[in-house]
Amino acid sequence: MRGLIDKLKKNLVDFGQDESGMGVIEVILIILVLVGLALIFKKQIGDIADGIFTSIKTQVGKF
Protein backbone atom coordinates (compact mmCIF):
# COMPACT_ATOMS: atom_id res chain seq x y z
CA MET A 1 0.00 0.00 0.00
CA ARG A 2 2.86 2.38 0.85
CA GLY A 3 4.43 1.81 -2.58
CA LEU A 4 1.18 2.73 -4.29
CA ILE A 5 0.93 5.99 -2.32
CA ASP A 6 4.55 6.85 -3.14
CA LYS A 7 3.91 6.15 -6.82
CA LEU A 8 0.78 8.35 -6.82
CA LYS A 9 2.71 11.18 -5.12
CA LYS A 10 5.50 10.91 -7.69
CA ASN A 11 3.00 10.98 -10.58
CA LEU A 12 1.24 14.01 -9.08
CA VAL A 13 4.53 15.90 -8.65
CA ASP A 14 5.62 14.98 -12.19
CA PHE A 15 2.27 16.18 -13.55
CA GLY A 16 2.57 19.47 -11.68
CA GLN A 17 6.05 20.09 -13.08
CA ASP A 18 5.21 19.14 -16.66
CA GLU A 19 5.32 22.26 -18.86
CA SER A 20 4.74 20.68 -22.27
CA GLY A 21 1.33 22.36 -22.70
CA MET A 22 2.50 25.84 -21.76
CA GLY A 23 3.23 26.82 -25.36
CA VAL A 24 -0.36 26.19 -26.41
CA ILE A 25 -1.74 28.19 -23.50
CA GLU A 26 0.57 31.10 -24.26
CA VAL A 27 -0.50 31.17 -27.91
CA ILE A 28 -4.18 31.09 -26.94
CA LEU A 29 -3.68 33.97 -24.49
CA ILE A 30 -1.86 36.04 -27.12
CA ILE A 31 -4.66 35.43 -29.63
CA LEU A 32 -7.27 36.44 -27.04
CA VAL A 33 -5.41 39.67 -26.30
CA LEU A 34 -5.12 40.49 -30.01
CA VAL A 35 -8.82 39.82 -30.59
CA GLY A 36 -9.68 41.97 -27.58
CA LEU A 37 -7.55 44.84 -28.87
CA ALA A 38 -9.11 44.53 -32.31
CA LEU A 39 -12.59 44.76 -30.77
CA ILE A 40 -11.63 47.75 -28.63
CA PHE A 41 -10.03 49.66 -31.51
CA LYS A 42 -12.45 48.47 -34.21
CA LYS A 43 -13.50 52.00 -35.22
CA GLN A 44 -9.94 53.32 -35.44
CA ILE A 45 -8.77 50.28 -37.43
CA GLY A 46 -11.72 50.73 -39.83
CA ASP A 47 -10.90 54.42 -40.31
CA ILE A 48 -7.27 53.63 -41.08
CA ALA A 49 -8.26 50.90 -43.56
CA ASP A 50 -10.74 53.26 -45.27
CA GLY A 51 -8.02 55.91 -45.57
CA ILE A 52 -5.60 53.42 -47.11
CA PHE A 53 -8.18 52.17 -49.64
CA THR A 54 -9.13 55.74 -50.55
CA SER A 55 -5.46 56.55 -51.11
CA ILE A 56 -5.05 53.46 -53.29
CA LYS A 57 -8.12 54.38 -55.37
CA THR A 58 -6.74 57.88 -55.84
CA GLN A 59 -3.34 56.64 -56.92
CA VAL A 60 -4.84 54.07 -59.31
CA GLY A 61 -7.10 56.73 -60.77
CA LYS A 62 -4.06 58.85 -61.69
CA PHE A 63 -2.79 56.13 -64.02
Long-range contacts (C-beta under 8 A, 24 or more apart in sequence): none
